[in-house]
Amino acid sequence: MGDKEKVGILLIHGFTGNLKTLSYLKTQFENSGFIIEMPSLSGHNTDYRDLDKVKFEDWLDDVETAFKRLKEKTGTIFVLGLSMGGALALHLQANFKDIKGVILVNHALTLKKSLKLFFVPILRHFVKFIYDPGSDIKDKSKTGLAYDYISLNALYEFMKLMKVIRSELANVTSPLLIFKSLEDHVIPYESVIITLKGVNSDEIILIHLKNSYHVATEDFDKEVIFNRSIEFIKTLLKEERWRIDLTQ
């Protein structure tokens, strides 16, 4: 039995990324008294070759299992997702209405258009991996946040996942806090537009990040993300009594 008076946050990392991309937020939220669940998505946090056999349904199962695990511990749950993790956060809220609010950081509902992406469904049968080192982050002191190779099979699964979640957007009804880096070299601003047009949330807050690239959760705006997230959560819980420090 968990403590139903506690508040939980489910943190979800992105495609080819790892748990280090959320380490700052995890520490800050835990220090503020939240119960944290942070799943390692299938094929991640090990070796890039492990992504080759993963299906997008595996990622859906990962986050649904983590959500149910967190629900056993807490009475109220928020979900925060980075990049593909943001898409998965939207999926959860579309399917589990007891999620209080969703926080999206450079969430992925589409990719930057290119001719190469058009050929991924075919090319993946001939090329398993492509070399794509480094993470899109402005703070160059941060390293090791993603695989150096991308599995084309996994990229194809990622593309299918985004299509599925775009079809679920009308079922998203909870308040949303959206962070979007003005300079993001991975996910286009179109993902924000798709979200704004597609969801049925009555409350949506959009915050532009001016000093971070794609992996903003570990970049120069990470404190902005944490502080505004705390404000968002505090506002949604202000009518209720919770045994948690939300004064930061």
DOVO-180659 format. One line per field, with one value per residue: residue number from 1; y, x, z of N, C-alpha, C, O, CB in turn; residue in three letters. Coordinates in pm, whole numbers, plus 50000, padded with zeros to 5 digits. Each point is the difference from the previous one (the first is absolute). Glycine has a CB too. Layout:
% residues N
k c(NUM,...)
n_y c(Y,...)
n_x c(X,...)
n_z c(Z,...)
ca_y c(Y,...)
ca_x c(X,...)
ca_z c(Z,...)
c_y c(Y,...)
c_x c(X,...)
c_z c(Z,...)
o_y c(Y,...)
o_x c(X,...)
o_z c(Z,...)
cb_y c(Y,...)
cb_x c(X,...)
cb_z c(Z,...)
r c(ala,...)
//
This chain:
% residues 248
k c(1,2,3,4,5,6,7,8,9,10,11,12,13,14,15,16,17,18,19,20,21,22,23,24,25,26,27,28,29,30,31,32,33,34,35,36,37,38,39,40,41,42,43,44,45,46,47,48,49,50,51,52,53,54,55,56,57,58,59,60,61,62,63,64,65,66,67,68,69,70,71,72,73,74,75,76,77,78,79,80,81,82,83,84,85,86,87,88,89,90,91,92,93,94,95,96,97,98,99,100,101,102,103,104,105,106,107,108,109,110,111,112,113,114,115,116,117,118,119,120,121,122,123,124,125,126,127,128,129,130,131,132,133,134,135,136,137,138,139,140,141,142,143,144,145,146,147,148,149,150,151,152,153,154,155,156,157,158,159,160,161,162,163,164,165,166,167,168,169,170,171,172,173,174,175,176,177,178,179,180,181,182,183,184,185,186,187,188,189,190,191,192,193,194,195,196,197,198,199,200,201,202,203,204,205,206,207,208,209,210,211,212,213,214,215,216,217,218,219,220,221,222,223,224,225,226,227,228,229,230,231,232,233,234,235,236,237,238,239,240,241,242,243,244,245,246,247,248)
n_y c(49880,50218,50178,49983,50263,49939,50208,49712,50197,49732,50131,49906,50013,50094,49764,49874,50087,49831,50052,50247,50129,50006,50077,50279,49870,49786,50224,50171,49773,49899,50291,50007,49710,49849,49706,50038,49778,50051,49734,49959,50097,49676,50059,50158,49937,49811,50090,50252,49679,50074,50159,49707,49925,50309,49907,50320,49749,50066,50291,49896,49819,50243,50156,49760,49917,50294,50035,49753,50098,50274,49858,49856,50308,50175,50035,50107,49845,50298,49816,50178,49885,50116,50012,49814,50126,50176,49744,49871,50256,49956,49693,50080,50194,49789,49804,50176,50208,49967,50208,50238,50050,49871,50146,50000,50013,50079,49845,49849,50115,49970,49896,50292,49925,49796,49904,49845,49979,49874,49747,49935,49791,49919,50038,49762,49790,50128,50091,49783,50304,50278,50028,50173,50073,50123,50003,50206,50120,50323,49815,49942,49899,49775,49740,49793,50134,49717,49709,50138,49862,50145,49669,50120,49826,50262,50185,49814,50033,50319,49993,49827,50202,50237,49837,49939,50300,50124,49809,50139,50326,49922,49879,50299,50068,50083,50313,49962,50112,50037,50016,50121,49996,50292,49742,49700,49914,49813,50142,50192,50201,49732,49916,50267,49946,49716,50119,50219,49798,49772,50117,49997,50189,50178,50043,50045,50124,50053,50010,50120,49801,50312,49731,49707,49898,49834,50006,50273,49763,50130,50341,50213,49886,49781,50261,50022,49705,50051,50255,49896,49721,50165,50163,49739,49887,50260,50016,49709,50047,50305,49786,49812,50034,49937,49885,50249,50213,50148,50209,49931)
n_x c(50084,50147,49983,49664,50193,50210,49935,50081,50186,49923,50327,49896,50345,49921,50006,50281,49921,50136,49815,50195,49711,49925,50308,49851,49725,50106,50101,49742,49800,50166,50008,49668,49969,50020,49948,50257,49817,50312,49834,50306,49780,50028,50328,50121,50269,50200,50151,49880,49939,49737,49878,49997,49728,49841,49711,49976,49906,50276,49885,49714,50137,50167,49747,49810,50218,50029,49688,49989,50251,49857,49728,50159,50075,49722,49710,50146,50132,50132,50043,50286,49983,50304,49834,49804,49918,49783,49877,49967,49836,49777,49967,49921,49770,49865,49954,49940,49700,50235,50207,49937,50112,50112,50281,50003,50330,49927,49662,50133,49694,50265,50294,50066,49785,50260,49924,50060,49692,49945,50181,49880,49831,50270,50224,49891,50094,50315,50063,49992,50068,49954,50285,49759,50323,49801,49764,49893,50221,50019,50175,50272,49957,49796,50210,49783,49705,50035,50103,50269,49723,49721,49944,49954,49831,49976,49912,49750,49909,50003,49789,49792,50009,49899,49751,49898,50005,49839,49762,50009,49944,49698,50120,50150,49752,50302,50004,50179,50230,50055,50318,49987,50340,49896,50193,49796,50290,49706,49745,49944,49915,49848,49999,49835,49798,49919,49917,49809,49823,49959,49889,49698,50256,49737,50326,50183,50225,50119,50270,50124,50226,50131,50199,49898,50123,49780,50090,49762,50086,50308,49932,50082,49697,50110,49882,49762,49917,49979,49823,49775,49965,49931,49776,49854,49962,49883,49755,49902,49994,49825,49764,50219,50088,50289,50121,50167,50206,49761,50259,50177)
n_z c(50000,49789,50224,49859,50106,49736,49777,49838,49838,49802,49969,49686,49958,49734,49846,50149,50328,50195,50218,49893,49907,50329,50164,50034,50053,50206,50191,49997,50076,50249,50127,49993,50192,49697,50107,49765,49842,49852,49803,49943,49736,49980,49965,50277,50129,49768,49789,49813,50005,50191,49732,49843,50157,50055,49873,50029,50188,50168,50055,50093,50217,50118,50083,50105,50214,50107,50051,50189,50178,50071,50091,50246,50110,49987,50096,49727,49733,49936,49738,50028,49677,49970,49701,49975,50288,49839,49868,50286,50114,49778,50078,50292,49916,49794,50259,50277,49999,50243,49799,50247,49710,49739,50116,49652,50069,49657,49989,49757,49871,49781,49983,49926,49746,49952,49709,50277,50061,49709,50087,50321,49835,49848,50215,50193,49759,50028,50305,50276,50008,49850,50162,50179,50179,50202,50181,49781,50269,49921,50192,49764,50327,49845,49907,49969,49841,49803,49970,49903,49858,49928,50040,49678,50216,50168,49754,49953,50301,49979,49767,50167,50244,49827,49889,50289,50087,49748,50103,50310,49907,50067,50288,50087,50239,50133,49998,49728,50212,49650,50136,49680,50060,49869,49921,49944,49810,50058,49923,49716,50215,49876,50313,50056,49769,50103,50278,49899,49833,50233,50273,50034,50180,50100,49988,49707,50233,49677,50217,49700,50153,49926,50065,49805,49726,50038,50295,50101,50214,49981,49919,50172,50082,50258,50150,49786,50069,50307,49990,49811,50166,50261,49848,49909,50287,50130,49801,50065,50326,50023,50081,50195,50290,49812,50281,49780,50132,49776,50158,49711)
ca_y c(50120,50123,50115,50063,50144,50046,50031,49930,50049,49901,50065,49912,50051,50001,49901,49980,50065,49914,50055,50119,50121,50044,49986,50125,50013,49893,50041,50117,49959,49916,50089,50075,49911,49921,49860,49997,49877,50039,49875,49991,49950,49882,50025,50116,49992,49882,50007,50044,49885,49945,50067,49946,49907,50057,50048,50115,49949,49976,50128,50024,49910,50050,50114,49960,49924,50095,50078,49917,49981,50125,50015,49920,50071,50139,50029,50094,49980,50084,49934,50090,49926,50068,49951,49887,49984,50088,49932,49892,50063,50030,49871,49959,50081,49966,49869,49992,50132,50045,50078,50136,50096,49950,50097,49959,50072,49973,49871,49957,49946,49992,50026,50095,49934,49979,49891,49878,49941,49941,49868,49915,49871,49907,49997,49922,49860,49988,50065,49984,50113,50115,50069,50132,50020,50120,50043,50138,50074,50121,49989,49899,49924,49881,49898,49866,50006,49924,49910,50059,49941,49987,49884,50041,49929,50072,50127,49969,49977,50133,50070,49939,50042,50137,49996,49947,50097,50111,49959,49996,50132,50050,49942,50067,50103,50059,50119,49974,50098,49966,50072,49981,50075,50076,49940,49855,49944,49864,49996,50130,50069,49943,49911,50083,50038,49880,49980,50106,49979,49867,49959,50063,50055,50136,50084,49970,50103,49981,50077,49989,49995,50082,49971,49854,49929,49898,49933,50117,49957,50003,50115,50121,50037,49892,50056,50058,49888,49952,50100,50018,49876,50008,50096,49932,49898,50068,50062,49897,49938,50104,49984,49877,49994,49897,49995,50013,50135,50059,50142,50042)
ca_x c(49916,50076,49950,49909,50005,50117,49983,50100,50033,50059,50094,50022,50107,49970,50052,50146,50052,50010,49947,50078,49935,49900,50058,49983,49861,49972,50055,49928,49864,50011,50033,49878,49905,49921,50034,50041,50017,50072,50030,50095,49925,50059,50107,50078,50082,50087,50084,49915,49953,49879,49883,49968,49888,49891,49879,49947,49910,50081,50010,49869,49992,50093,49948,49876,50041,50056,49888,49925,50086,49996,49865,49993,50074,49957,49860,49990,50115,50033,50095,50090,50071,50093,50006,49908,49936,49884,49896,49951,49922,49870,49932,49951,49886,49889,49946,49981,49947,50032,50124,49960,50055,50108,50105,50068,50124,50039,49937,50013,49885,50046,50144,50035,49981,50118,49986,50049,49891,49904,50048,50028,49929,50067,50144,50026,50022,50135,50095,49950,50032,50071,50081,49945,50052,49974,49865,49973,49998,50082,50103,50092,50062,49917,50027,49950,49855,49930,50083,50071,49943,49854,49945,49897,49877,49941,49953,49873,49902,49976,49912,49867,49949,49950,49874,49897,49969,49928,49860,49940,50006,49867,49966,50079,49914,50057,50083,50131,50108,50086,50125,50055,50122,49991,50101,49996,50048,49949,49854,49953,49894,49874,49947,49920,49878,49916,49944,49904,49882,49943,49953,49878,50031,49950,50111,50129,50101,50114,50117,50112,50132,50087,50142,50017,49966,49896,50003,49990,49993,50135,50064,50008,49867,49943,49938,49873,49907,49962,49924,49867,49925,49952,49888,49889,49947,49945,49874,49898,49969,49981,49872,50002,50101,50099,50114,50117,50054,49989,50027,50125)
ca_z c(50000,49995,50075,49906,50014,49926,49858,49919,49866,49909,49909,49885,49913,49857,49905,50005,50119,50118,50124,50038,49947,50098,50135,50074,50043,50097,50128,50051,50039,50119,50112,50032,50064,49906,49972,49860,49923,49879,49931,49889,49886,49936,49904,50041,50121,49993,49881,49889,49922,50063,49943,49868,50001,50081,49934,50072,50105,50119,50071,50060,50116,50102,50074,50066,50118,50097,50052,50094,50116,50076,50054,50123,50104,50017,49971,49888,49910,49886,49910,49927,49897,49910,49863,49985,50130,50002,49924,50086,50107,49941,49988,50131,50041,49911,50038,50146,50029,50135,50000,50036,49905,49916,49972,49878,49971,49862,49971,49861,49928,49862,49986,49894,49871,49917,49904,50064,50080,49908,49959,50116,49997,49907,50027,50122,49964,49943,50091,50136,50087,49944,50101,50030,50136,50077,50031,49965,50126,49992,50103,49948,50109,50020,49898,50029,50022,49897,49919,49887,49878,49996,49930,49905,50039,50113,49949,49935,50107,50057,49906,50016,50131,49992,49924,50090,50105,49937,49986,50134,50063,50037,50130,50103,50059,50122,49978,49940,50007,49886,49983,49866,49970,49877,49911,50019,49873,49987,49985,49951,50074,49953,50104,50088,49926,49992,50134,50029,49916,50013,50133,50052,50132,50022,50046,49938,50021,49910,50041,49908,50064,49916,50018,49997,49878,50015,50131,50087,50139,50055,49937,50080,50049,50082,50120,49956,49984,50133,50075,49940,50022,50138,50000,49930,50090,50117,49960,49981,50128,50102,50068,50077,50107,49968,50092,49914,49998,49868,50022,49936)
c_y c(50125,50108,50082,50151,50059,50026,49934,50067,49888,50075,49904,50063,49981,49891,50008,50068,49904,50073,50124,50128,50057,50002,50127,50012,49895,50042,50114,49963,49914,50085,50083,49911,49916,49854,49990,49858,50041,49873,50013,49937,49886,50039,50115,49969,49875,50018,50032,49885,49940,50064,49932,49914,50053,50046,50117,49958,49972,50128,50037,49915,50050,50110,49966,49921,50093,50085,49921,49975,50125,50020,49920,50074,50135,50017,50090,49991,50106,49922,50107,49918,50090,49933,49885,49972,50089,49940,49888,50054,50034,49873,49957,50080,49972,49873,49982,50138,50051,50066,50148,50104,49943,50114,49947,50085,49959,49865,49973,49940,49996,50031,50104,49928,49991,49883,49868,49931,49929,49857,49904,49866,49895,49981,49913,49852,49975,50059,49993,50125,50111,50072,50142,50038,50128,50028,50146,50081,50117,49998,49885,49925,49871,49903,49868,49994,49919,49903,50076,49945,49992,49875,50047,49926,50075,50136,49983,49977,50133,50078,49944,50042,50140,50007,49952,50106,50124,49967,49997,50138,50052,49947,50061,50119,50070,50129,49960,50117,49960,50091,49973,50089,50073,49953,49852,49937,49859,49997,50138,50059,49947,49906,50075,50036,49883,49976,50102,49981,49871,49963,50073,50049,50143,50096,49953,50120,49968,50093,49976,50006,50066,49963,49850,49947,49889,49936,50106,49963,49995,50122,50124,50046,49897,50053,50065,49891,49952,50101,50021,49875,49997,50094,49937,49899,50065,50063,49897,49935,50101,49986,49878,50003,49884,50011,50002,50146,50054,50150,50050,50091)
c_x c(50088,49937,49913,49993,50123,49965,50113,50022,50068,50086,50034,50104,49964,50067,50152,50064,50004,49952,50077,49934,49896,50055,49983,49858,49964,50047,49921,49860,50003,50030,49879,49890,49914,50047,50026,50003,50064,50043,50110,49926,50075,50103,50092,50081,50087,50099,49911,49945,49872,49873,49948,49874,49878,49884,49943,49902,50076,50011,49867,49984,50089,49936,49868,50030,50054,49889,49923,50080,49998,49864,49981,50063,49939,49852,49980,50127,50006,50100,50081,50079,50087,49996,49900,49927,49878,49883,49938,49918,49860,49918,49941,49877,49878,49929,49974,49959,50032,50137,49964,50047,50119,50097,50083,50123,50048,49945,49994,49869,50026,50149,50023,49996,50130,49976,50044,49890,49899,50039,50027,49925,50063,50146,50034,50025,50143,50109,49944,50019,50067,50071,49947,50040,49952,49852,49984,49982,50097,50115,50095,50076,49923,50021,49935,49851,49921,50096,50070,49952,49849,49963,49890,49869,49929,49946,49865,49890,49962,49902,49857,49936,49940,49868,49885,49958,49933,49851,49927,49982,49864,49956,50079,49920,50061,50074,50139,50093,50101,50123,50053,50123,49984,50103,50011,50035,49947,49852,49950,49889,49862,49937,49911,49867,49903,49929,49891,49870,49926,49939,49871,50020,49948,50112,50130,50092,50119,50113,50113,50132,50102,50148,50028,49970,49901,49996,49998,49998,50136,50077,49988,49865,49939,49934,49866,49894,49953,49910,49861,49915,49942,49880,49875,49933,49932,49865,49888,49958,49957,49869,49997,50110,50095,50118,50128,50047,49996,50034,50124,49974)
c_z c(50000,50087,49905,50015,49932,49853,49922,49866,49922,49899,49887,49906,49852,49920,49992,50122,50118,50125,50048,49953,50098,50143,50084,50053,50104,50139,50061,50047,50125,50123,50044,50057,49910,49997,49850,49945,49867,49926,49896,49882,49931,49895,50037,50126,50005,49886,49881,49917,50057,49947,49874,49998,50075,49911,50080,50109,50130,50083,50065,50126,50114,50085,50070,50127,50109,50063,50106,50128,50088,50066,50128,50119,50036,49964,49880,49916,49892,49913,49928,49900,49913,49864,49977,50131,50015,49923,50084,50117,49951,49983,50134,50040,49913,50044,50149,50050,50140,50009,50014,49899,49927,49971,49884,49975,49861,49952,49850,49948,49850,49999,49891,49865,49922,49907,50061,50079,49911,49964,50116,49996,49910,50038,50120,49971,49950,50090,50141,50085,49921,50115,50018,50142,50065,50022,49961,50128,49991,50099,49964,50109,50027,49885,50041,50025,49899,49933,49889,49866,50014,49922,49906,50025,50112,49957,49930,50103,50068,49912,50009,50131,49994,49924,50087,50101,49944,49988,50133,50062,50045,50136,50115,50054,50121,49967,49948,50026,49894,50000,49859,49982,49868,49898,50033,49867,49974,49968,49958,50085,49963,50103,50099,49933,49991,50133,50029,49923,50032,50133,50037,50143,50012,50039,49937,50022,49911,50041,49902,50077,49906,50007,50006,49862,50035,50139,50110,50147,50068,49949,50090,50056,50093,50128,49967,49989,50136,50072,49943,50014,50142,50009,49939,50093,50120,49968,49988,50131,50108,50076,50092,50105,49971,50095,49919,50000,49858,50007,49926,49882)
o_y c(50011,49976,50074,50068,50122,49950,50010,50061,49942,50083,49885,50111,49950,49915,50108,49984,49884,50114,50079,50106,50114,50015,49991,50028,50029,49986,49997,50046,50015,49977,50048,50047,49927,49971,50037,49907,50090,49949,50106,49884,50001,50088,50025,49900,49958,50065,49948,50013,49931,49947,50022,49996,49929,50053,50010,50070,50008,49995,50054,50048,49994,49996,50053,50017,49983,50028,50051,49990,49990,50054,50036,49967,50050,49916,49999,49995,50034,49913,50097,49899,50109,49878,50022,49954,49964,50010,49982,49936,49980,49999,49954,49943,50008,49979,49908,50087,50116,50028,50054,50096,49906,50111,49889,50123,49887,49918,50092,49892,49948,50054,50026,49894,50097,49914,49894,49878,49899,49915,49886,49897,49880,49888,49942,49930,49886,49958,50049,50040,49976,50007,50077,49997,50098,49941,50075,50017,49986,50051,49883,49908,49911,50035,49985,49917,49990,50014,50104,50053,49983,49980,50065,50054,50019,50045,50084,50046,50021,50067,50076,50026,50023,50078,50057,50019,50060,50088,49994,50012,50069,50057,49965,50091,50100,50024,49898,50116,49893,50122,49885,50122,49940,50020,49959,50015,49936,49938,50099,49929,50018,49987,49948,49991,50016,49967,49963,50029,49988,49920,50098,49999,50079,50120,49886,50113,49889,50122,49885,50087,49961,50050,49955,50059,50018,49988,50013,50084,49996,50010,49990,50081,50005,49944,49995,50017,49978,49962,50010,50009,49959,49970,50017,49997,49959,49994,50025,49945,49961,50048,49975,50085,49884,50110,49898,50091,49957,50079,50119,50044)
o_x c(50096,49901,50052,49940,50015,49900,50116,49910,50098,49949,50035,49982,49893,50071,50055,50120,49959,49956,49947,50022,49956,49924,49973,49979,49928,49926,49969,49955,49915,49945,49996,49891,49913,50117,49915,50047,49951,50110,50018,49959,50122,49976,50098,49978,50044,50104,49889,49894,49926,49891,49886,49931,49901,50022,50023,49984,49943,49995,49998,49951,49961,50005,49972,49934,49968,50005,49968,49943,49996,49992,49918,49973,50022,49940,49894,50110,49899,50071,49945,50061,49959,50015,49879,49886,49904,49885,49878,49906,49902,49879,49886,49902,49886,49883,49929,50085,49975,50048,49924,49928,50064,49959,50054,49994,50045,50073,49997,49958,49920,50054,49913,50059,50075,49916,49946,49987,49943,49914,50039,50061,49991,50051,50108,50059,50044,50115,49890,49909,50070,49949,49995,49917,49964,49914,50097,49889,50111,50108,49970,50076,50050,49982,49951,49954,49877,50122,49951,50035,49946,50049,49905,49893,49879,49897,49910,49886,49885,49910,49903,49880,49891,49912,49891,49882,49916,49915,49877,49941,49991,49911,49978,49965,49945,50034,50056,49961,50060,49988,50006,49992,49957,49984,50075,49927,50040,49958,50029,49935,49904,49878,49899,49894,49880,49881,49891,49892,49880,49907,49963,49906,50014,49989,50042,49967,50053,49982,50038,50020,50013,50080,50089,49923,49918,49892,50094,50032,50007,50121,49963,49996,49880,49900,49907,49887,49881,49895,49903,49878,49886,49902,49890,49877,49891,49907,49888,49890,49979,49989,49900,50089,49960,50044,50068,49919,50077,49949,50031,50094)
o_z c(50076,50070,49917,49917,49993,49948,50038,49943,50046,49924,50025,49952,49967,50054,49978,50023,49989,49993,50078,50059,49985,50095,50119,50118,50095,50098,50120,50104,50088,50108,50114,50032,50048,50024,49919,50066,49933,50023,49939,50008,49993,49916,49931,50069,50107,50016,49989,49938,49930,50019,49960,49899,50017,49891,50121,50100,50108,50123,50111,50102,50117,50122,50107,50102,50118,50120,50107,50109,50123,50111,50085,50115,50110,49933,49938,50054,49937,50049,49949,50035,49962,49990,50014,49999,50069,50043,50001,50045,50072,50024,50006,50047,50047,49970,50040,50020,50031,50110,49920,49971,50048,49965,50006,50007,49979,49945,49918,50041,49923,50096,49917,49984,49988,50027,49968,49996,50039,49977,49978,50028,50027,50001,50006,50082,49988,49997,50026,50073,49902,50112,49905,50091,49935,49936,49997,50051,49948,49973,50025,49970,50069,49884,50112,50078,50010,50011,49955,49894,50109,49889,50043,49975,49997,50050,50013,49982,50036,50051,49995,50007,50051,50036,49997,50026,50067,50012,50003,50107,50102,50063,50116,49925,50047,49884,50040,49990,50009,49996,49957,50012,49901,49880,50089,49902,49903,49902,50068,50077,50074,50006,50047,50063,50021,50003,50045,50051,49976,50005,49936,50080,49907,49979,50019,49966,50006,50007,49976,50085,49884,49921,50072,49923,50090,50059,50078,50085,50123,50019,50117,50093,50029,50045,50081,50044,50021,50052,50075,50009,50020,50068,50052,50012,50041,50081,50044,50010,50115,50113,50068,49995,49994,50035,49982,50013,49914,49920,50003,49934)
cb_y c(49865,49964,49930,49723,49856,49920,50211,49729,50297,49757,50256,49801,49998,50324,49906,50003,50334,49766,49691,49757,49799,49893,49847,50080,50065,49840,49931,50099,49996,49830,49961,50113,50232,50235,49874,50301,49792,50267,49828,50094,50227,49786,49887,50251,50171,49787,49886,50195,50023,50008,50190,50010,49887,50018,49759,50068,49893,49827,50020,50007,49813,49947,50100,49979,49820,49977,50070,49901,49853,50045,50001,49825,49834,50161,49973,50159,49721,50304,49705,50260,49727,50188,50045,49949,49977,50184,50073,49927,50113,50200,49982,49995,50169,50133,50004,49724,49832,49789,49772,49835,50280,49715,50189,49800,50126,50219,49932,50066,50139,50014,49739,50240,49988,50179,50267,50222,50280,50312,50226,50310,50247,50183,50286,50233,50096,50050,50107,49718,49868,50018,49783,49967,49774,50147,49758,49913,49805,50074,50209,50231,50303,50102,50128,50035,50235,50178,49706,49978,49885,50270,49782,49997,49761,49836,49994,49852,49747,49932,49967,49779,49832,50005,49900,49749,49855,49976,49872,49766,49977,49957,49826,49838,49768,49747,50223,49740,50154,49801,50100,49820,49895,50176,50261,50000,50204,49987,49718,49999,50186,50032,49908,50102,50150,49933,49944,50126,50142,50020,49855,49853,49774,49783,50157,49736,50153,49811,50102,50019,49825,50130,50262,49927,50036,49968,49789,50031,49874,49740,49913,49983,50121,49902,50042,50165,49955,49909,50100,50154,49921,49982,50173,50034,49882,50050,50152,50014,49860,50102,50137,49792,50214,49893,49972,49717,49991,49749,49857,49743)
cb_x c(49721,50173,50153,49930,49861,50249,49768,50025,49925,49855,50060,49781,50276,49900,49731,49881,49954,50237,49980,50186,50081,49899,50192,50197,50015,50096,50255,50177,50014,50135,50239,50169,50088,49843,49944,50086,49846,49972,49749,50244,49776,49812,49751,49848,49781,49713,50279,50238,50311,50244,50199,50311,50264,50145,49928,50046,49911,50136,50179,49952,49992,50187,50139,49948,50085,50210,50014,49939,50151,50176,49998,50034,50181,50294,50062,49739,50089,49889,49900,49956,49857,50132,50363,50262,50316,50268,50240,50294,50310,50219,50270,50331,50271,50237,50190,50087,49846,49808,50196,50079,49855,49890,49953,49788,50017,50136,49868,50286,49928,49717,50140,50086,49691,50234,50092,50241,50089,50036,50060,49978,49804,49792,49910,49801,49713,49781,50193,50140,49953,49882,50208,49887,50235,50296,49887,50003,49829,49691,49870,49947,50033,49846,50266,50265,50156,49718,49893,50162,50265,49922,50152,50285,50223,50261,50327,50238,50210,50320,50293,50194,50281,50323,50237,50211,50278,50293,50188,50163,50207,50031,49965,50253,49864,49988,49819,49933,49904,49811,50046,49780,50182,49930,50054,49896,50163,50217,49953,50128,50241,50207,50305,50315,50254,50274,50328,50297,50234,50256,50274,49958,50190,49791,49839,49924,49870,49864,49892,49842,49926,49757,49935,50016,50309,50133,50035,49846,49793,49878,49987,50198,50089,50274,50321,50235,50233,50321,50311,50221,50263,50331,50274,50241,50290,50326,50241,50202,50184,50147,49991,49819,49878,49885,49797,50003,50071,49876,49862,50012)
cb_z c(50047,49701,50237,50084,50222,50210,50016,50170,50038,50105,50163,50066,50211,49970,49891,49727,49927,49901,49982,49930,49784,49755,49786,49741,49681,49720,49803,49743,49672,49750,49803,49787,50125,49839,50278,49972,50178,50086,50100,50149,49976,50125,49900,49830,50010,50079,50108,50055,50007,50183,50136,50052,49971,50283,49784,49693,49713,49755,49729,49672,49730,49728,49729,49676,49735,49750,49673,49698,49744,49731,49683,49746,49811,50018,50300,50081,50107,50084,50020,50163,50038,50203,49976,49824,50026,49976,49782,49890,50028,49858,49808,50018,50034,49843,49765,50002,49811,49977,49935,50266,50096,49933,50236,49897,50268,50089,50291,49996,50256,49812,50159,50176,50007,50154,49845,50016,50133,49932,49825,50103,50019,49815,49897,50043,49955,49778,49790,49910,50293,49696,50036,49750,49996,49976,50192,49730,50180,49951,50153,49827,50032,50243,49826,50014,50088,49951,50097,50254,49850,50127,50151,49857,49934,50104,49960,49825,50001,50053,49852,49854,50060,49973,49793,49945,50064,49861,49799,49921,49758,49695,49765,49966,49872,50219,50143,49832,50241,49871,50292,49898,50227,50249,49894,50283,50123,50257,50107,49695,49937,49762,49929,50043,49846,49827,50032,49994,49846,49832,50133,49771,50107,50090,50197,49859,50235,49803,50267,49731,50242,50109,50048,50320,49805,49699,49826,49734,49817,49997,49655,49770,49761,49863,50017,49830,49765,49961,49983,49828,49816,50017,49930,49766,49886,50001,49834,49764,49826,49746,49738,49808,50176,49723,50190,49842,50284,50015,50219,50140)
r c(met,gly,asp,lys,glu,lys,val,gly,ile,leu,leu,ile,his,gly,phe,thr,gly,asn,leu,lys,thr,leu,ser,tyr,leu,lys,thr,gln,phe,glu,asn,ser,gly,phe,ile,ile,glu,met,pro,ser,leu,ser,gly,his,asn,thr,asp,tyr,arg,asp,leu,asp,lys,val,lys,phe,glu,asp,trp,leu,asp,asp,val,glu,thr,ala,phe,lys,arg,leu,lys,glu,lys,thr,gly,thr,ile,phe,val,leu,gly,leu,ser,met,gly,gly,ala,leu,ala,leu,his,leu,gln,ala,asn,phe,lys,asp,ile,lys,gly,val,ile,leu,val,asn,his,ala,leu,thr,leu,lys,lys,ser,leu,lys,leu,phe,phe,val,pro,ile,leu,arg,his,phe,val,lys,phe,ile,tyr,asp,pro,gly,ser,asp,ile,lys,asp,lys,ser,lys,thr,gly,leu,ala,tyr,asp,tyr,ile,ser,leu,asn,ala,leu,tyr,glu,phe,met,lys,leu,met,lys,val,ile,arg,ser,glu,leu,ala,asn,val,thr,ser,pro,leu,leu,ile,phe,lys,ser,leu,glu,asp,his,val,ile,pro,tyr,glu,ser,val,ile,ile,thr,leu,lys,gly,val,asn,ser,asp,glu,ile,ile,leu,ile,his,leu,lys,asn,ser,tyr,his,val,ala,thr,glu,asp,phe,asp,lys,glu,val,ile,phe,asn,arg,ser,ile,glu,phe,ile,lys,thr,leu,leu,lys,glu,glu,arg,trp,arg,ile,asp,leu,thr,gln)
//
